[in-house]
Amino acid sequence: MNFKEGEVLFFNKPLGWTSFKVVGHIRYHICRRMKVKKLKVGHAGTLDPLATGVMIVCTGKATKRIEEFQYHTKEYIATIQLGATTPSYDLEHEIDATYPTEHITREKIEEALKQFLGEIQQIPPAFSACKVDGARAYDLARKGQEVELKPKLLAIDEIELLACDLEKMEIKIRVVCSKGTYIRALARDIGEALHSGAHLTGLVRTRVGEVRLEDCLDPERFADWIDQQEIEITEDN
C-alpha cells in the first residue's frame, strides 16, 4: 500500500466518534507505521457522532477523489421516535415538546412516507455544519442564536418502512438518497406530515455508492490491521 500516492479506505464509524476523530485516528496510525510526521487524509461525507456506518477515507493523492465519492448515492437505516421533538432533531438534545399520536396508524405512516419520494426541498437542521454568513450553523445555534437556513433541493430514490411499533410510537425506515440529505431533518418532516412530532434515535449509513458495511474496517482495530500491511514508501516521503 502506498498512502502517499493515495489509498481509499472504508470504515464503519463507531457510535460516539466524530468524523474528525476517525480521520485523526487513521492519520495517526498511518504516520506511525510510515514513520512520517504528516500525511494528507480526508473523509468523503460527515456522519454525526450519534450515527454509525460507512465512511470513506482517502489518503495522499486520493484525497482528490473525495468530491467524487461525496456525490455517490447513500443508504441509511433510521430509527425514529414519533410524538416528540428535540432542537437538534436527534438525541443530542433533550425533548423540547410532545405531540398527540393517537391518530397515527401504520397506514398513515406509509402514506406520509410516500410524500418524500423523488425530488424534495429540505431545510437543513440548525444544528448542522451548513454555513450562515461564514459561520457554522451549529456554532450559532449552540450560542442560542436564531439560525435561518434556506431549503435545499435533494433526491430520495427509495423510502421503505421496515418496522412499526405503535405501542412505543417508534418506526424504522430505509432511505436511499442523494448527497446533502439530512436524515434528522427527514425525521422532523415525517413527524410534521403525521401532524405530530418526531426525532431520530438511531442511524446507520449502510451504503455509499457500492461500498457496504461488510466492506468496512473497524477504526478501533485499525492499528493492528495496518501493522500487518505491506507499506510502500516512496523517496519523497
Disulfide bonds with the S-S distance in Angstrom:
none
